[in-house]
Structures are given as C-alpha cells and as structure tokens.
Amino acid sequence: MTDSKMQKKSPRASGRASAGAGRRQDAATLTDCEVRDVFERLHALNPEPKGELEYVNAYTLLVAVVLSAQATDAGVNKATRKLFALADTPEKMLALGEDGVRDLIKTIGLFRNKAKNVILLSRRLIDAFAGAVPADREALVSLPGVGRKTANVVLNIAFGQPTIAVDTHLFRVSNRLPIARGTTPEQVEHGLERRVPDAFRLHCHHWLILHGRYICKAQKPECWRCPLAEICRFEPKSPPPRPKSPSYTA
Ligand code: SF4
C-alpha cells in the first residue's frame, strides 16, 4: 500500500488535521517549533549521523551511490569491497573494464546497466574534470547514471554541502510527519530546504533516512517506539506488537 493510500484510508488522519486547524499555526504541516523539536530529538539521539555506504574517497562514494539505486546499502557494500580494492580511481576503473566491473557487481540489481554507467562516468571524469569528482550539482548530473539525488548525496557527504537527498525513506517520513509535503522528491527537497533550520541542514537527510529505514517503515511504522510520536500527526499510530500467546500442547 502506498503512503498516500494509507493516509486516504485513515479518517482519523483527516479529522485530526481539520480539528487541529484552530490550535496550530499550520494544520497541514508541523509548525516551525515542532520541526525544530524533531531535529533536536534526532540530533540528541545521533549527533553525527552517517550514511551506510562504504567508500574510501569522493570517487568511490560517487560510484557506490550510483550502484545503490534500487539496491540495499548492505548489498552494495558487499560488492564494492572487492571492486574498490581493485579500483578506487577513474583510471583504475577504466583499466578494470566494463566486463571486470560487471563481474564484480553482478550481485547488485541492474548490474549490467550500472557497470556500463560506472565506466562511462569514469571516462567522463577523466576527460572533463581531470579525474576529480566535481563539487557542483550541474557538473555531477552531467555524468552518466548520476541524477539529482546521487549528486546531492555526494555534495553532502564528500563536500560538506547542506544538500538534501530525497530517497524513498525520507520522502515517506517528510510526508507523514509532515515537515514538507510533496508528490515528487524535488517538491519535498525544496520544502525541506525552506523548513529545516540551518543548524540541522547538513545532517537532516541522514537523520530522516535512518528514521525511515529503521522506525518509520513503509508498511508498519514502529510508532510505539518512535522518538517523534508526540509531534507526528500521522494517524493511526501503530501499537506495539502483541506478545505471542503461549501455545498449549497436549
Ligand atoms: S509516530 Fe509513527 S508515523 Fe510518525 S514518524 Fe514516528 S514511526 Fe513514523
């Protein structure tokens, strides 16, 4: 079930939103104070959040993020440990060749196309950027296989820019709380840019991604143990799982 369907199916959700209109500055989204509260809580729990992809430099980060599309970070890490031991620069990747890359990443979904893109982007990095990863979104998205989300991850992690990479987890969490609503990742990204206080901008995408991955899950959000439950307007909140009843056997 999609998030939008979940919300449409919840009469309590719409009832609560309209009931709250008189009490809150903005019934549709969290107030500025509540947004700050969200990030203060996430910061207190994890002051220096990190992504889970493994890399050794900006180039291998870029390749890892390209490989992570529609794949888990754990699955990507398993393949890239061997890949990056052999090729941690565009030059070494070209020397490995498309067949070599394909063989090392064949456990990752869409590996044929991804291997092709890794070779093409390595070639372009050498030809257009002297082998270095550019710290510029426009330049990054000109590379084969690199979209806005990948560029934002690289700019944030490798270059310390306060970009917000909207993946499926962050998209869901932002719409549920809601901090910024949108029907496309770009709408949510721009909404978050307007709403997240500067002090929390650098790490906000990591906090929200990790929150969505481990607590605010797509099918069964774990609201009973969520540190944001008092602030979040998503309804109905999930109760704790019922303990299994003992089974009696004769
Ligand atoms: S209370 Fe539930 S829906 Fe709201 S952020 Fe937490 S886990 Fe997600």
Boltz pocket constraint, residues with backbone or C-beta under 6 A from the ligand:
constraints:
  - pocket:
      binder: B
      contacts: [[A, 173], [A, 176], [A, 177], [A, 215], [A, 216], [A, 217], [A, 221], [A, 222], [A, 223], [A, 226], [A, 227], [A, 228], [A, 229], [A, 232], [A, 233], [A, 234], [A, 237], [A, 238]]
      max_distance: 6.0
